[in-house]
């Protein structure tokens, strides 16, 4: 009975809207139709749309899923308190979209919405927080999203949000046959790309026509920067670029390599020094020691050795030798010295009066040549000197005694 009466009522009001061209909107009619008959909003909307379609006011009816509604009517407790029911406004979705112009495959993005008069929200049947009005997710292929917002009495369903992720263009490889070359040497550039509609090669900012190829040969006249740029399948994504530097390198050259001594005694030291041009690595052999950054080194060789300086860079290598001869010292094993004979010198006893006259004689004895030379002579020379000095002492001693007697 309610539906039959409602049908006539709705039919009359819709005709009045069409005939009088009133500003009353069909949405307003839906609202009052729901409140007057205590119907859920989805049910009221579907009924009004059906009548509007039958009268030719609208071209189509929006799909509505009424299977989740067990009863089309609001419960009795709400009907008894009709003044409270009238204060509850229908939930409404204003916007449902994503926050980026395109979505990349397997990359997170945000789904955002704007709605009013709702207390719960669902995306694809999953309840989502409503504090920030956004939902983060990621997809690997085409997917459809639908938003539902509701309050105690009303539910609003969004139009499906269809998203087709795009694939970011990729440069899988971009290599040169050689990155350090000699002058006038040819270079081969090769590359592999994915999910791109075209690519462009730039050499020192000059565009090179690749004609859909994946390689390019050329002879650089100087060091250059090569840049490969690939463009996405759609016009929304920015291009992706990758660079490859090629350097012209001169041959390595040893300016000098020498030792301050070419012949030394065992345990002596030498100083090796060197100078090289265009070298990136310097190794001293046979020590196998990396001396890059040094210009000299001090060594103590124990045997005759030929030192080799090896210098290199990315395009060349050079060596130079420097021999050092070692003279060994003689080995002294089990050396014994002859036993030295005891030397006894008998000196005559001299009893001298300590008068001022013979003080000079005492000084002469103390200053005798044998006294000063005794400890600076070899064994053989010492015997000869002592013989001479003893003769002199005997002579002077006799003179002293003779003078003493005369006095």
C-alpha positions in Angstrom: 0.0 0.0 0.0 2.8 2.4 0.8 4.5 1.8 -2.4 1.3 2.2 -4.4 0.5 5.5 -2.7 4.1 6.5 -3.1 4.1 5.8 -6.8 1.2 8.2 -7.4 2.8 10.8 -5.2 6.2 10.6 -6.9 4.6 10.5 -10.4 2.6 13.7 -9.5 5.7 15.6 -8.1 7.9 14.6 -11.0 5.4 15.8 -13.5 5.2 19.1 -11.6 9.0 19.5 -11.7 9.0 18.9 -15.5 6.0 21.1 -16.3 6.8 24.1 -14.1 10.6 23.9 -14.7 11.0 24.4 -10.9 14.3 24.7 -9.2 13.5 21.8 -7.0 16.1 19.2 -7.9 15.5 15.5 -8.2 18.0 15.0 -5.4 15.9 17.0 -3.1 12.9 14.9 -4.1 14.9 11.8 -3.3 15.7 13.1 0.2 12.1 13.9 1.1 10.8 10.7 -0.4 13.2 8.7 1.8 12.3 10.6 5.0 8.6 10.6 4.4 8.5 6.9 3.8 11.3 5.8 6.2 13.3 4.3 3.4 17.0 3.7 3.1 18.6 6.2 0.8 19.7 3.6 -1.8 16.1 2.3 -2.0 14.6 5.7 -2.3 17.2 6.7 -5.0 16.5 3.6 -7.0 12.7 4.2 -6.9 13.0 7.9 -7.9 15.5 7.1 -10.7 13.2 4.4 -12.0 10.2 6.7 -12.2 12.3 9.5 -13.7 13.6 7.2 -16.4 10.1 6.0 -17.2 9.0 9.6 -17.6 12.0 10.5 -19.8 13.6 12.9 -17.3 16.8 10.9 -17.2 18.5 8.8 -19.8 19.7 6.0 -17.6 19.5 4.5 -14.1 22.7 4.3 -12.0 23.5 0.8 -11.0 22.6 0.2 -7.3 23.4 -2.9 -5.3 20.4 -3.5 -3.0 21.3 -7.0 -2.1 23.1 -5.9 1.1 19.9 -4.3 2.5 17.8 -6.8 4.4 14.9 -4.4 4.9 14.1 -1.4 2.8 12.5 0.4 5.7 14.1 2.1 8.7 13.5 0.3 12.0 10.5 1.2 14.3 12.7 2.9 16.9 13.8 5.4 14.4 10.3 5.9 13.1 9.1 6.7 16.7 11.7 9.4 17.0 11.1 11.0 13.6 12.6 14.4 14.7 16.0 12.8 15.2 15.8 11.0 11.9 15.1 14.2 10.1 18.4 15.7 11.5 20.5 12.9 9.9 21.6 14.0 6.4 22.5 11.6 3.6 26.1 10.6 3.2 27.6 12.1 0.0 30.8 11.5 -1.9 32.2 14.7 -3.4 35.5 13.3 -4.9 37.3 10.0 -5.3 40.6 10.1 -7.1 44.4 9.4 -6.9 47.1 11.9 -5.9 49.4 11.5 -8.9 48.8 11.9 -12.7 49.8 8.3 -13.2 50.5 5.2 -11.2 53.7 3.2 -11.7 53.7 -0.5 -11.6 54.4 -1.9 -8.1 55.0 1.6 -6.7 52.9 2.9 -3.7 50.4 5.6 -4.3 47.5 7.3 -2.4 43.8 7.1 -3.1 42.1 10.1 -1.7 38.4 11.1 -1.3 36.2 13.8 0.0 32.8 13.1 1.5 30.3 14.5 3.9 27.9 13.2 6.5 29.6 9.8 6.9 31.1 7.9 9.8 32.5 4.8 8.0 34.3 4.3 4.7 35.1 1.2 2.7 37.3 0.6 -0.4 36.6 -2.6 -2.3 34.7 -3.9 0.8 37.6 -3.2 3.2 37.0 -0.6 5.9 39.6 2.1 5.9 40.5 4.9 8.4 38.7 8.1 7.8 41.0 10.4 9.7 43.1 11.4 6.7 40.7 10.6 3.9 43.4 8.7 2.1 44.4 5.1 1.5 47.8 3.9 0.4 48.2 0.9 -1.9 50.1 -0.4 -5.0 49.1 -2.5 -8.0 50.9 -4.6 -10.5 48.2 -4.4 -13.2 44.8 -3.0 -14.1 42.5 -2.7 -11.0 39.2 -1.1 -10.2 38.5 0.6 -6.9 35.1 1.6 -5.4 34.4 3.8 -2.3 31.4 3.4 0.0 30.7 5.9 2.8 27.8 5.6 5.2 26.3 6.9 8.4 23.5 5.5 10.6 20.9 5.7 7.9 22.5 6.5 4.6 25.0 5.0 2.3 26.8 6.5 -0.7 28.6 4.5 -3.4 31.2 6.1 -5.7 31.6 5.5 -9.3 34.4 2.9 -10.0 37.9 4.3 -10.1 39.8 2.4 -12.8 43.6 2.5 -12.7 46.0 1.2 -15.3 49.6 1.3 -14.0 52.3 2.5 -16.3 55.8 1.1 -16.6 58.7 3.4 -16.0 61.2 3.2 -19.0 64.4 1.5 -18.0 68.0 1.5 -19.3 69.1 -2.0 -18.6 72.6 -1.6 -20.1 74.7 1.3 -21.5 78.3 0.4 -22.0 81.4 1.4 -24.1 83.8 -1.2 -25.5 86.6 0.8 -23.8 86.3 3.8 -21.4 90.0 4.7 -21.6 91.5 4.7 -25.1 94.4 6.0 -27.2 93.9 8.8 -29.6 92.2 7.8 -32.9 90.9 4.5 -31.4 87.4 3.4 -32.2 84.7 3.0 -29.5 81.6 0.9 -29.7 78.6 2.0 -27.6 75.8 -0.6 -26.9 72.6 -0.4 -24.9 69.4 -2.2 -23.9 66.2 -0.6 -22.9 62.8 -1.7 -21.6 59.3 -0.2 -21.7 60.2 2.8 -23.8 58.9 4.0 -27.2 62.2 5.6 -28.4 65.7 6.5 -27.3 68.1 9.3 -28.2 71.9 9.3 -27.9 73.9 12.5 -27.2 77.7 12.8 -27.4 78.9 16.0 -25.9 75.4 17.4 -26.0 75.1 16.7 -29.7 72.2 14.5 -30.7 73.1 11.3 -32.7 70.5 9.7 -34.9 70.4 6.0 -33.8 67.5 5.0 -36.1 66.0 2.6 -33.5 69.4 0.8 -33.3 71.0 -0.3 -30.0 74.6 0.4 -30.9 76.8 3.2 -32.3 80.5 3.3 -33.4 82.6 6.4 -33.5 86.2 7.7 -33.1 86.4 10.4 -30.4 88.9 13.2 -31.0 89.0 14.1 -27.3 87.5 12.9 -24.0 83.7 12.9 -24.3 80.5 12.4 -22.3 77.9 10.1 -23.9 74.3 10.2 -22.7 71.4 7.9 -23.6 67.8 9.1 -23.0 64.8 6.8 -23.2 61.2 8.0 -23.4 58.1 6.4 -21.8 55.3 4.7 -23.6 53.0 7.5 -22.4 53.6 11.2 -22.4 53.0 11.6 -18.7 56.3 10.1 -17.4 59.6 12.0 -17.7 62.4 10.5 -19.7 65.2 8.5 -18.1 68.9 9.1 -18.9 72.3 7.4 -18.2 75.8 8.6 -19.0 79.1 7.0 -20.0 82.4 8.9 -20.0 85.2 8.1 -22.5 88.7 9.4 -21.8 91.7 9.8 -24.2 94.8 8.7 -22.4 98.5 9.1 -23.5 101.0 6.3 -23.3 102.9 5.9 -20.0 106.5 6.9 -19.9 109.4 6.4 -17.4 111.5 9.5 -17.2 114.3 8.1 -15.0 114.9 5.2 -12.6 118.3 5.0 -10.8 120.1 4.2 -7.5 122.4 6.5 -5.7 125.0 3.6 -5.5 125.4 0.8 -8.0 128.0 -1.0 -5.9 127.9 -1.3 -2.1 129.3 -3.4 0.7 127.0 -5.8 2.5 124.7 -4.1 5.1 125.1 -0.8 3.3 122.0 1.2 2.2 120.9 2.5 -1.2 118.3 5.1 -2.3 116.2 4.2 -5.4 114.5 7.2 -7.1 112.2 7.5 -10.2 110.0 9.7 -12.2 107.2 8.7 -14.6 104.6 10.4 -16.8 100.9 9.5 -17.4 101.1 6.6 -14.9 98.2 5.5 -12.7 100.1 2.7 -11.0 103.8 2.1 -10.1 105.1 -1.2 -8.8 108.7 -2.0 -7.6 109.9 -5.5 -8.5 111.0 -8.0 -7.2 109.5 -6.5 -4.0 106.0 -6.5 -5.5 105.4 -3.3 -3.7 103.0 -0.7 -4.9 104.9 2.6 -4.7 102.3 4.8 -6.5 102.5 8.3 -5.2 106.2 7.9 -4.1 109.3 9.1 -5.9 112.0 7.3 -3.9 112.6 4.5 -1.4 115.6 3.5 0.8 116.6 -0.2 0.9 119.2 -2.4 2.5 119.8 -5.3 0.0 121.7 -8.4 1.2 122.7 -9.7 -2.2 123.1 -8.5 -5.7 119.7 -7.6 -7.0 118.2 -6.1 -10.2 115.3 -3.8 -9.3 112.6 -3.3 -11.9 110.2 -0.3 -12.0 106.9 -1.1 -13.7 104.6 1.8 -14.5 101.2 1.5 -16.2 97.9 3.1 -17.0 94.7 2.1 -18.8 96.2 1.9 -22.2 99.9 1.0 -21.8 102.7 -0.4 -19.6 106.5 0.1 -19.4 109.4 -1.3 -17.4 113.0 -0.3 -16.6 115.8 -2.2 -14.7 118.4 -0.9 -12.2 121.0 -3.5 -11.1 122.8 -3.1 -7.7 125.9 -5.2 -7.0 126.6 -6.2 -3.4 130.2 -7.0 -2.2 130.3 -9.4 0.8 132.5 -8.8 3.8 135.1 -11.5 4.8 134.0 -13.8 7.5 136.3 -14.0 10.6 135.9 -17.3 12.3 138.1 -18.8 15.2 140.8 -16.1 15.2 143.3 -16.4 18.0 146.0 -13.9 19.0 149.6 -15.0 20.3 150.3 -14.7 24.0 152.1 -11.5 24.8 155.3 -12.0 26.9 155.6 -10.3 30.2 157.8 -7.2 30.2 159.6 -6.3 33.4 161.7 -3.2 33.5 164.0 -2.7 36.4 164.6 0.9 37.2 167.2 2.0 39.6 166.0 3.5 42.8 166.8 7.2 43.0 166.9 8.9 46.4 166.5 12.6 45.6 166.6 15.4 48.1 163.6 17.6 47.7 165.6 20.8 47.4 164.9 23.5 45.0 167.9 22.5 43.0 166.8 19.0 42.1 163.1 19.9 41.5 163.9 20.5 37.9 165.5 17.1 37.7 162.2 15.5 38.9 160.2 17.4 36.4 162.6 16.2 33.7 162.0 12.6 34.7 158.3 13.0 34.6 158.4 14.6 31.2 160.7 11.9 29.8 159.8 10.9 26.3 159.3 7.2 27.2 156.6 8.1 29.8 154.4 9.8 27.2 155.0 7.3 24.4 154.6 4.1 26.4 150.9 3.6 25.8 150.9 4.7 22.1 153.4 2.2 20.7 153.1 -1.3 19.3 154.8 -4.2 21.0 157.9 -4.2 18.8 158.4 -0.5 18.8 157.9 -0.4 22.6 161.0 -2.5 23.2 163.2 -0.3 21.0 162.0 2.9 22.6 162.5 1.5 26.1 166.1 0.5 25.3 166.8 4.1 24.1 165.1 5.7 27.0 166.7 3.5 29.6 170.1 4.5 28.2 169.2 8.1 28.5 167.9 7.6 32.1 171.1 5.9 33.2 173.2 8.7 31.8 171.1 11.4 33.5 171.0 9.5 36.7 174.8 9.3 36.8 175.0 13.0 36.2 172.6 13.7 39.1 174.6 11.6 41.5 177.9 13.2 40.4 176.4 16.7 41.1 175.1 15.6 44.5 178.6 14.4 45.5 180.3 17.6 44.5 177.8 19.7 46.4 
